[in-house]
Amino acid sequence: MINRYTVVGQPIAHSLSPVVHQLFGELTQRKICYTRTESTPETLSQTIESLKSQGYKGCNVTSPFKPQAVEVCDKLSREARLAGSVNTIHMRKDGTMVGHTTDGKGLVVDIVSNKRHTVRDKRVLVMGAGGASRGVMQALLEQQPATLHVANRTAEKAIELIGIFREFGEITASGYADLSTLEGFDIVINATTLGMSGQMPELPSQLLNPEALAYDMTYVKQDTPFMLWAKDRGAQTSNGLGMLVEQAAEAFLVWEDVRPKTRMVYPRLREMLV
Ligand code: ATR
């Protein structure tokens, strides 16, 4: 029997998820079929219910539907509830739909296992306080960084965000202007939507430690302005391709009970980036 999956988003034509999951299927010798599904905010609930009634075993949910997908699920993992975000839905045999978020785990696996930067006891800065940022807060804090600071154009949103995650560790917030009083971050993550439009927030140079990792969640072939800025200051840089692959591996694990060896899929995906 072939297990069917899809990724739901708007737009969805350029999603790499089908390629990633088909490769995972080959690597784990599972028979799967993984497609793309376009939806709209008005029809998201019907789209997902219809997938379930067609016998799909699950779906991924991507921009802009991750927060809305929370409402569609019957049950949520604790991570998904706190993140207010679902990127993986498991359609179980008993008819229930369980929502998970694997973005945070995917980011941490990429930083720690692939990029070989520890988060524990390090100073971490996340720029942005939208859905992408909220989705990775818990996973970052569980690594027990020395501090996790969230900076956002709208400071109030960052302050509101950290209120949700205080129980998990040392977390602070500010607007960008206040970053001039901070320094020496070991990991700086761009979780704003600015990377996509070729921009970056204005940042003071002293933010980065000499061995810092500058991580942009956007995945495009070219270095983003944030990555170029960090490279100029001697930092190691990464785009979000690894996060995409590792969150997909976590989703595959939810559905198929096996975590694919992701190393094999990177060369193929790098060729496909635009
Ligand atoms: P996502 O789900 O991708 O995180 P989002 O929830 O709309 O998208 O969040 C977008 C993030 O990018 C926010 O942190 C936003 O800052 P504000 O909360 O102040 O709006 C940030 N962002 C978008 N455009 C920006 C800009 N021109 N300058 C700085 N930050 C920007």
Residues whose N, C-alpha, C, O or C-beta is under 5 A from the ligand:
A	BS01	ATR	G128 A129 G130 G131 A132 S133 N152 R153 T154 K157 A191 T192 T193 L194
